[in-house]
């Protein structure tokens, strides 16, 4: 089993897959104005999922700094959240591996056109439509992104066939 995450300090989407099948999904939210409290809420929610399932791998959307146009405080907060996840897994789930995947990579694996000139809001709608078309689910963009990250890993595993 694996867990895919679209991390945010306010709303983190998650999805659990067993082999190629989506098992469960959800969203962890926090409205606190305190960044550290929000990170604790996210980590506690992820811990609940990790305690419920035997997760071997976690796939996380990588934080990508938008050079020149990004918000440094947001980037820093997301890096803190990634670090908190790393500490959690290291301390309590030592056999679990974390791998990061860039949004452009998982979207390409899902057949979602992205790149120069494609707006973030357009991509979020395409992500939700992909999940609706492929999984029959009408979910928010955070859950959709987590499912898409997981779908990309399923596609990757399908192409890594051992021919020996």
C-alpha positions in Angstrom: 0.0 0.0 0.0 1.1 3.5 -0.6 -0.1 7.0 0.4 0.0 10.0 -1.9 -0.1 13.5 -0.5 -0.8 17.0 -1.7 0.6 18.9 1.3 -0.5 22.3 2.4 -0.6 23.9 5.8 -4.3 24.7 5.5 -5.7 21.8 3.4 -3.8 18.6 2.6 -5.3 16.0 0.3 -4.4 12.4 0.8 -5.1 9.1 -1.0 -4.3 5.5 -0.2 -3.7 3.0 -2.9 -3.3 -0.8 -2.8 -1.5 -1.9 -5.9 -3.5 0.0 -8.6 -6.7 0.4 -6.6 -7.7 3.6 -4.8 -8.7 2.5 -1.3 -9.6 5.7 0.6 -9.0 9.4 0.3 -9.6 12.5 2.3 -8.6 16.0 3.3 -7.0 17.3 6.5 -7.9 21.0 7.1 -6.9 23.7 9.6 -8.1 27.2 10.0 -5.6 28.2 12.7 -3.7 31.4 12.2 -0.7 29.8 13.9 1.6 28.1 11.3 3.1 25.6 13.8 -0.3 24.6 15.1 -1.5 24.0 11.5 1.6 21.8 10.8 0.8 19.8 13.9 -2.8 19.3 12.7 -1.6 18.1 9.3 1.0 15.7 10.8 -1.6 14.4 13.3 -4.0 13.7 10.4 -1.3 12.0 8.3 -0.4 9.9 11.4 -4.0 8.7 11.6 -3.8 7.5 8.0 -0.5 5.8 8.6 -1.8 4.1 11.7 -4.8 2.8 9.8 -2.9 1.3 6.9 0.4 -0.6 6.4 1.9 2.1 4.2 5.3 1.2 2.6 5.7 4.3 0.4 4.6 7.9 0.6 4.5 10.0 -2.6 4.4 13.7 -2.0 3.9 16.6 -4.4 7.3 18.4 -4.3 7.4 22.0 -3.3 8.6 24.0 -6.3 9.7 27.6 -5.7 8.3 29.8 -8.4 11.4 31.8 -9.0 10.7 35.5 -9.1 7.0 35.2 -8.6 6.5 32.9 -5.6 5.6 33.8 -2.1 8.7 33.1 0.1 6.6 32.7 3.3 4.4 30.1 1.7 7.4 28.2 0.3 9.0 28.2 3.7 5.8 27.0 5.4 5.5 24.1 2.9 9.2 23.2 3.5 8.5 23.1 7.3 5.6 20.8 6.7 7.8 18.5 4.5 10.4 18.5 7.2 7.8 17.6 9.8 6.6 14.7 7.7 10.2 13.5 7.3 10.7 13.6 11.1 7.4 11.8 11.7 8.3 9.0 9.3 11.9 8.7 10.5 10.9 8.5 14.2 7.7 6.4 14.0 7.5 4.7 10.6 11.1 3.9 9.9 10.4 1.2 7.2 8.3 3.7 5.1 10.0 5.6 2.3 9.1 9.1 1.1 9.5 10.1 -2.5 8.8 13.6 -3.9 7.3 14.2 -7.4 7.0 17.5 -9.2 3.5 18.6 -10.2 4.6 18.8 -13.9 5.7 15.1 -13.7 2.5 13.7 -12.1 0.3 15.8 -14.4 2.2 14.5 -17.4 1.6 11.0 -16.2 -2.1 11.7 -16.0 -2.1 13.3 -19.5 -2.8 16.7 -18.1 -1.2 19.4 -20.3 0.9 21.8 -18.2 3.7 24.1 -18.6 4.3 27.6 -19.8 1.1 29.7 -20.1 -1.2 27.3 -18.3 -2.7 29.0 -15.2 -2.8 27.3 -11.8 -6.6 27.6 -11.5 -7.0 25.9 -14.9 -4.7 23.1 -13.8 -6.7 22.6 -10.6 -9.9 22.3 -12.6 -8.3 19.8 -15.0 -7.0 17.7 -12.0 -10.6 17.6 -10.6 -12.0 16.6 -14.0 -9.3 13.9 -14.4 -10.4 12.3 -11.1 -14.1 12.6 -12.1 -13.4 11.0 -15.5 -11.1 8.2 -14.2 -12.4 7.5 -10.7 -16.0 8.7 -10.8 -15.4 11.1 -7.9 -16.3 14.7 -7.5 -13.7 16.0 -5.0 -12.0 19.2 -4.1 -8.7 20.2 -5.7 -6.5 19.0 -2.8 -8.0 15.5 -2.9 -7.9 15.5 -6.7 -4.2 16.4 -6.6 -3.4 13.6 -4.1 -5.3 11.1 -6.2 -3.5 12.2 -9.3 -0.1 11.9 -7.5 -1.1 8.3 -6.7 -2.3 7.7 -10.2 1.0 8.8 -11.5 2.8 6.2 -9.3 0.4 3.5 -10.5 1.3 4.4 -14.1 5.0 4.4 -13.2 4.8 1.0 -11.6 2.9 -0.4 -14.6 5.7 0.7 -16.9 8.5 -0.7 -14.7 7.7 -4.3 -15.7 10.6 -6.8 -15.0 11.2 -8.6 -18.3 13.6 -11.2 -16.8 
